[in-house]
Amino acid sequence: MSGTIAVARPLYEILRRAQEWRPLDEIAREVGASSESLMRYVEEGRARGLLRVERRAVESYELTEEGKRRAEEGLPEYKLLKSAVCNGGRCVIGLSHPEAELALANLARLGVRPAGGIVELDEETLRRLLALVEERQAYLKSPERAPREALQEFIRRKLVRRRERVLLFVKSAVPADLVVPAEMKTALTSEDIITGRWREYALKPFDLAAEPPECPAPVPHFFHEFLNYVREVMVGLGFEEVRGPALELEFWNFDALFQAQDHPAREIHDTFYVEWDGAVSAPPEDIMLAVKRAHEEKWKYAWDSKKSLNLVLRTQTTATTIRALAERGEGEYKVFTIGRVFRPERLDPKHSVEFHQLDGIVVGPGLSLKHLLGQLEQIARALGMGEVKFRPAYFPFTSPSVEVYAKHPELGWVEFGGAGIFRPEVTEPLGVGKCRVLAWGWGLDRVAMILLGIGDIRELFTKDPGRLVEYYGRWARLRRLAGPPGGRFTM
């Protein structure tokens, strides 16, 4: 037909169905093909000016493995409420249920508090609570329809994960009646030429700029799963997570930790310094003055406030826990943080220029080194580690101080962390005088190497599909042996 455009059948189907903007995945389902197999035709249509193409970020939510289990079996708080025994308008819930502690933690926001080893409610309150929990449980089965508040709770409880996918949207640039399907050929045979069939073909040139199909990872990345598990373990041990910036002030990275500006201790971590001409958010003036006094009285030099406001890539996540200590001051609390740190190291099987740290502090009166070592052993056991050893060490901001070691199946005893009790020169400028502060920082990359039997830190970031499957298998076995994260450390 005169004025028509001959295209391959798959491209014809795309153009016919995409008279308005539509996701390629949707069209692929309609024609019974995969979106990857249609990509070559999308690129052809775009190159020929027949098809408009856009990539759009689309947010979605999906259940984690734990979320799938809870959606099927029921939330812990639902099970606990269903176990109530009612008589004469009074309902009693015993706390012998294996998930009673977790259920009570989730019911606390609804005002449920135990007394004398039981929970006592009237029947009307019990019905109201069951209705609320049943509604929340129904949302868990369809997280895409859940209200924002419920989604945030599910994400916090690791029942739902947020996904952001980049979808390909297409729209035809020509009317549907102008295109006709034709057999596409990339090569002609002598028979095609002799018989004249070549006149019936639409010849397709090679497009070397066409994007190849994506190759998604065969399994979740084991190291990402490991970091999430460490976070779950710490929360199960009664710690609260805090977060801080990777681009940090020298003040929080060094000065607040009593590392003198002109002292060799400043060189304990080689540092990436960042040039920055813009404004920075300075620490509170009273804390800066207190830190200045501590440095000048103890180290006997003129402390430079301008230098303390320089920016660095943080060399230790202690910069984040020291911020938390400055914000909260005296009291009894336990916080932790997990994040990347940066040091200009020479790459080898045990060192990298960026790695992950687990940093934690325990604040309270009367704490001692014995409490610190017990807390570290408790965390190591909860993560599934074997024997750990401690060796006396020196750090500018703690006294006494220890290094922490564990045995790697190939590398032998490996140092993976440092710990100690913050010196008064660290705590007092932050308003902490009555309490003591236990502190530690662990290299989680080395912990993962020890637990998974990996001999090279660079393997933690592998993209090789075969190795991903192998290491994920090791992680899954470790996870099964470790069991659910939980327990509580008491002083």
Number of C-alpha atoms within 10 A of each C-alpha: 8 5 7 10 16 20 24 21 15 19 25 20 19 25 27 19 19 22 16 13 15 19 19 23 16 13 21 18 11 13 12 8 13 15 18 16 13 19 19 18 20 26 20 21 23 18 14 9 12 20 22 19 19 13 12 13 10 10 11 12 17 18 21 16 12 13 22 16 13 17 18 12 11 17 21 22 23 20 17 23 23 13 15 18 13 15 10 7 9 15 19 18 20 16 17 11 13 10 14 18 15 15 19 21 14 17 19 11 9 12 9 16 14 13 8 6 10 13 17 21 18 14 18 12 14 19 14 11 19 18 13 14 21 16 13 20 20 15 18 26 17 13 22 14 13 18 11 11 8 17 22 15 14 21 17 11 14 16 21 22 18 14 11 11 12 12 15 18 19 25 22 22 17 16 12 16 10 13 21 17 15 18 13 16 13 10 10 12 9 9 10 14 11 9 9 11 12 17 10 12 18 17 18 14 11 9 11 7 8 15 11 11 12 8 8 8 13 11 13 12 18 23 22 11 15 22 19 13 16 18 19 17 20 25 19 18 19 16 21 15 16 15 15 17 13 18 17 23 25 24 25 22 25 24 26 28 23 28 22 22 21 12 12 10 16 16 12 12 15 12 16 16 15 13 9 10 7 5 7 12 7 12 15 10 9 12 16 19 13 17 25 20 17 22 22 13 11 11 16 11 14 13 19 10 16 9 13 20 19 17 19 20 21 28 27 26 29 25 25 25 25 22 19 18 21 21 12 14 18 20 15 13 16 19 21 25 24 24 19 18 18 22 18 14 13 10 12 11 13 15 17 16 14 16 18 18 26 23 28 28 27 23 20 18 13 10 16 14 16 8 15 22 17 14 18 19 18 16 17 16 14 21 22 14 18 13 11 16 15 17 11 13 15 15 19 19 23 24 17 16 21 23 20 23 19 22 18 20 14 10 15 11 15 18 20 18 21 23 29 26 24 24 18 19 19 25 26 19 20 23 18 20 13 12 20 23 28 24 25 27 24 23 20 23 25 26 25 20 21 23 19 22 15 22 17 15 19 15 16 21 12 15 11 10 13 12 13 22 17 12 21 21 15 16 20 14 12 16 17 9 10 14 11 13 17 15 14 15 13 9 9
